[in-house]
Amino acid sequence: MNLPKLNAPDLGNTPSTSEIITRHLRDAIVAGHFAEDEPIRQDDIARQFNVSKIPVREALKRLEAEGLVMFQRNRGAMVTRVSDAELAQMFEVRMLLEDKILRLAIPNMTEETFARAERICQEFIGEDDVGRWAELNWELHSCLYEPAQRPFLVSLIRSVNDKLERYLRMQMSLSAGKERADHEHREILAACRAGDVDLAVKLLDEHIAGVCTTLFEHLPHTH
């Protein structure tokens, strides 16, 4: 007997339960709803999502692989604490990778690239949601890097950016952080449009270093 035609959803494109929980937990960690070293109670999360602890543990394992969560004996999962040295190294990696990819990207930029970047800048300065600022910040940086046609390099930069996102949100929420970021983004964009590779890279370095400096001025220090 032939199987009747079913009105079946495309489960191949449907996020799994653990993927959904991962996304919500990642957003909560990045937004600062969990303090560093604060235990993440699997029972409580499972109860909120009305699921067993199995998909919750799968989600936490994914976040552990991303560097956002760590497991400790007798304490379970908790938000990873990033030391001063680790934070500084992340910014060093950003400079190395982003300098390289911007140099490769500028010769391939088009008017479409600049128009898209300008739209992102306009949305960024008009946005009031702190969480959306970080998303738009990444959208602008990736817009400028995509013409390099180095997707693996972009993915590496994104990985570092994801680990820094909770700190970037904090930095942009500080006094004039958003306005300063917008001004610096527009300076970088202008240098890219002019084809001045050295100036664009110099401005990018100053932009990343400035974010790092501001963070260290306001974060409690760890070793």
Order of alpha helices (4+ residues) and beta strands (2+ residues): alpha-alpha-alpha-beta-beta-alpha-alpha-alpha-alpha-alpha-alpha
